[in-house]
């Protein structure tokens, strides 16, 4: 966990992209399917709607469009891509197997291989112990973010934009408050997409880039947690010019209008 020496240039982000399915499932629609309510969901998670993939849409289909948009912003042909990477000041990642049962998919692993029994028992879905996970998620993301800021030579209050994993609004608010950041420095879109798992930070980052929320020289911090249980954070100085990013978004919007007309 060391910082890249000053004067040595690392990888630079030249484009971002995201895509979510067109189908929107609101809390009110969900009320008709399961025993819940819009008020209960919003109060406990901050989610108001989420996206549902079409029957013929695979994760790779969503990723393809996201990649195409990132390449368009970067003005790079797919055939010219050598590898995918992110330029960072610091990365802080951890795991703790003793907390594995707090957030896990029970089946499909060597200790519990997939079988007719595991499928019938619905053991291939994520299971979570929310009461145990909440304090851990808040504490671990805050501590990792602080370590990354320290390695980068920043204090937490110097962070210009914080993009946390969009798992739960109360978790996001808890991390932000412990870092001492004002609400405007933490990006939140969970109310529109729900918890999109490992895609939540890339989706949020692309939205920030295209909306002009990040400008060249801004200090950006990102933090997440996940199954295993695992957690981590990253810090970087943003180098993509705002005008270039917003122009790319405008071109995509214009193409969408032309397709509709």
Buried (B, 14 or more C-beta within 10 A) or exposed (E): EEBBEEEEEEEEBBBBBBBBBEEBBEBEEBBEEEEEEBEEBBEEBBBBBBBBBEEEEEEEBBBEEBBBBBBBBBEEEEEEEEEEEBBBBBBBEBBEEEBBEBBBEBBEEEEEEEEEEBEEEEBEEEEEEEEBBBEBBBBBBBBBBBBBBBBBEBEBEEBBBBBBBBBBBBBBBBBBBBBEBEEEBBBBBBBBBBBBEEBBBBBBBBBBBBEEBBBEEBBBBBBBBBBBBBBBBBBBBBBBEBEBBBEBBEEBEEEEEEEEE
